Amino acid sequence: MTIPGIVAHSIRRSFGEVAAVRNVSLEVHPGRVTGLVGPNGSGKTTLMLMLSSLLAPDAGEIRIEGMDPIADPQGVRAILGWMPDALGAWNSLNCTETLEVTARLYGMTKEQATTRAEALLTEVGLDDLATAPARVLSRGQKQRLGLARALVHNPRVMLLDEPASGLDPQARIDLRVLLRRFAAEGRTILVSSHVLAELEEVVDDAVFMLEGETVDSRRVAAAAKRARTWRVRLADVEAGVARDRIAAALDADPAMVVTERKDVLVSFITDDAAAGALRRLVEAGLPVAEFAAAQGSLEHTFLDLGKGVPPAQGAASTDSGEEHSS
């Protein structure tokens, strides 16, 4: 059986009287992209620093491919790529030099370092800025250089803290493709972000953190199963009129079906119930132009964990056209 790439058990870390990480346990497996989900201040970056061997936990155990980052930091760093939220580059160096210096620190020859730097700049789309000083790069360009630097030694385990921050839409797509390729190669990838839309299309698994603690998997599973809000729009029909027509087609109380700008919001217990409702709307002759979940699955789960509620939590929870309480 393949061992997990990352294991953390009962991790704690305080700064004076501030408990940044109270109780974190998780496993991240090779060949998968795992999202670390939580609001700002939930302890994600502190946890990442401990996993990367840059910060010692006050209590608990960490293993990176079976190695203890406290007892063997050099062994862990040899297989681990760390991308912090802020680049922290040497401002006097250009992009090529930044990667060459990093490569030399990992034991590469000058020729190997130059070849690796050129390849990575092309891979992250910075080849036209190879001679640009790091200090003149935009936020998104610095993120791409930070990713390239984390990849210099071809790591088997990757820790990425807010990797999509500042990226333009095309760069975000490129990052998603790159991470999926790395997962297909069997690498272990942990991506931290508080922007759930960045994670939705790339992660295989998710670990939720609130107030310095990982949320129990049973609580996450229960939240994921609760009623989910869907957005419905009828072509060329005013939202108030559409609400009444949709409620009638679904045999729902119009007061429990709400409008949001041009759309109508309805909640369903399951995806099957939502599919059944769509079928009923079409059979009723309604001109359905849009029918989609109002939140992604990560956002839906996270909001239900108690740090917020979906925009239409009070909307009708419908199962095969019948109303249920949520």
N, C-alpha and C positions, 0 to 999 in steps of 0.2 A: 504494500500500500504506500502511495506517495505521501511523504510528510508534508504538512502545510508549509508554505513559504514563510508565513509570519504567524506567530502565536504570541498572544499577550494574555496574562492571567492575573487578575486582581491588582492591576496597576494603579498606583497612587503617586501624586506629586503635588506638593504645596510650595508656595513662595511666601514665606513668612506666615501670616495668618490666612492667606488666600489659598484655598484648595482648588487648584486649576483642574486636576484630574483626581476624582474621588474613588472610582471603582470601575476599571475598564477591563473587559475580557473580550477577545475576538480571535478568529482564525481567518487567514487569507490564503487561498489555495492557488497553486500553479495553474496556468492556463485560463485564468479568470480575471476579470476586472472587477474589483470590489470598491464600492463607493463608501466613503466615510461622511455621513450626513449629519449636519447639526448647524444651529445658528451661530453667529459670531459670539465668542465667549464661552462656547460649550466645551473647550479643551482640546479641540482637534489638532491645532498646531503644536501644543505641548506634547500631546501623544506622539505626533509624527517626529518630534525632536528626540523623544526617548527611543522610538523604534529605530531611528537612524544612528544611534549611539552617541548623539551630541548632548544628551541630557540624561542623567541617571535618575531612575525612579526612586521614590522614598520607600516603596514596598512593591511586591509582586515580581513576576518573572516574565522575561521576554526572550523569545527564540527566533532567530532569522535563519531559516533552513537548518535548524537544530543548534545554531551557535548562539552563545550569550553575548550580546553587544557590550555588556559591561566587562566581562572577563576577557573577551577577544574582539575588541573594537576593530582592529586592523583586518581580521578575518572577515568580519561582517561588511566592512566598507569595501572590501575587494569584490564582493558580489552584489552590492547594493547601490542603486542610483538614487540620489536624493535631489529633488527639485523644490527648493523653498518658495514661498509666496513672493519674496523679493529677491532679485537676482544677486545683489551683493557683489557685483563684478568689480574688477580692477579698472577704474575709469581711464587710466593711462594706456590701457591695451585696447586693440581693436578686436573684432569678433574672432578672426582667425587666431590671433595671439592668445586670446582667452582660452580657446579650446586646446591650443598647442601646449600651453603651460599646464593645463589640467591633465592632459594626456601624459606629459612628462612626469607629473607627480604620481601617476599610476605606473610608472616604470617603462613607458614606451620610448623608443629611440626618437631622435629628432625627425628622421624621415617618416617613421610610423605615425608620429604625432601630426605631422603636416598632412599626410594622406588621410588620416582619420578626421581631422578638422575640416578638410575640403568636402569629404563625403557627408558629414553631419550638417554642415551649412546648407548643402543642397537638399538634404532630407527635410530640414525644417524651414526651407524657403528663405534663407538669408544669404544665399551665395552672392547676390548683388550688393550686399553690405559687408562683404568679407573684410574690407579694409577700413570700415567705419568704426570710430571709437565707441566703446560701449556707452559712454556718457551721453551720446547724442541719440540713442535709440529710443523709440516710443515705448510705452508700457507693454504693448503687445509684442513688439520686437524683442524686448528684454525677456519676456516669457519664453519666446521661442529659443533664444540663446541659452536660457536657463535649462530648457529641456535638452538641448544639444549637449550641454555640459554634463547633465546627469547621465547621458548615454555614452559618454566617451569610452568607458571601459567595458561596454557591452554587458551591463549588469543583468543578472537573473531575477533580481527583486527590485521593484521600483516603487518609490514613495513620492507622490506628486501632490503638492499643496497648492490648491487653487490654480491649476495649470492653464485654464481657459480665461483667466482674468485678463481683460484688455485685448483679447484677440478679436479680430473682425470675423464676420460670419464664415468666410471661406477658410480662414485659418482654424476655426473651430471644427469645421468639417474635416479638414486635414488631420487635426489632432485626433479626432474620433477614429478615423481610418487607421492612423498609426497605432493607437492603443489596441484596437481590435487585432491588428497584425501581430503585435507583441504578445497578446494573449494566445493567439493561434500558435506562436512559437514556443509556448509553454512557460512563459515568464509569469511571475507573481506581481500583480499590480494593485496598489492601494491608492485611490484618488480621493483627496479631501476637497469638499466644496460645500458652501452654504447656498449656492445657486442650483436648485434641483434640476432646472431645465438643462443644465450643462451635463448632468449625469444620466439623465433618463434614457438616452439612446445608446449609451456606451457600456453601462455596468451590467454585470451578471448577478451580483449580489450587493447587498447594502447593509451597513452597520450604522445604527442611529445612536447619536450621542446627545444627551440633554444634561446640562448642569454638571458636566464632568463625569458622567456615567454612561455606559452603554445600556441601551434599553433592552430589557429581557425579550428574547425571541418570541415568547408566547404573547406578550403584549403587542409586539409588532404585528404578529399574525392576526391577532384579534382586530387591530386597527385597520389592517388591509382588507378585512372582510366586511367592514361597515359600509353603509350606503354611500354610493359615489355619485357626485353631481355630473350631469351631462348637459351640454349646451346644444340647443335646437334652434334653428332659424328657418323660417318659411320664406320662400322667394316672393318678393314684392308684397309682403303682408306686414302691416304695422305690428309692433311687438305686443301691444295690449290685445289686439284682435287675435294674433297668433296664439297667445296664452289661452284664451278661451277655447279656440278650436282644438288646440292640443289637449287641453284638459278634457274636453268632451270626447275626443277620440280614445283617450286612455281611461275614461270613466273615473277621473280624479277630481277632487275638489279644486275649483279654480283658485281659491285662496291659498292653496298649498303648492301652486305652480307659479313661480315668480319670474319677473322680467329683469333683464340687465342690459340696458341700452337697446340694441336691436335684437337681442337674443332672449330666448326663454330657457330657464334653468329647471331641470327636473332631476330628482334623485332616484336611483335604482339600486336594489339590493345586490344584484349580480350583473355581470356582463351579459349573461344569457337573457336576463330580464330586459336589459337595454335593447338587445337585438330584437326581442319580441315586441317591444314598444315601437321600434322603428318600423317593423313589419306592419303593425296596426296603423301607424300614421300613414304609410304608403297606401295600404288597403282602403283607408278612409278618403283617399284622394287628395291628401294635403301635399302641397308642393315643397317637400323637404329639400332645402338647399344645403343645410349643414346639420350634422348630427355627430357630435364628438365629445369625449370626456373633457370636462372643464379643467381638470388637473391631470397631470401624469400620475402614474401609480406611486412614485416616490413622494410626490407632493401630497397626494391624497393620504398616504400612510402617515407622513410626518405631521400634517395638520391634525389628524385624528389622535395623535399621541399627546395632545394637550397644549401645544404651543400655538394654537390658532384653530379656527374652524373654517371649513369651506364657505365660499360666498353665499351659498344657498343651503345652509345646513337644515333650514326649516322647510325646504322644498319637499314635495311629495315623494316618498320612497315607494316606488312601484315595482311589483313583481308580477310579470305577465299581465299587466294592466290593472292589478288589484293594489289598493293602497295598503301600506304597512307603516308602522312607526319605526323611526331610525334611532 
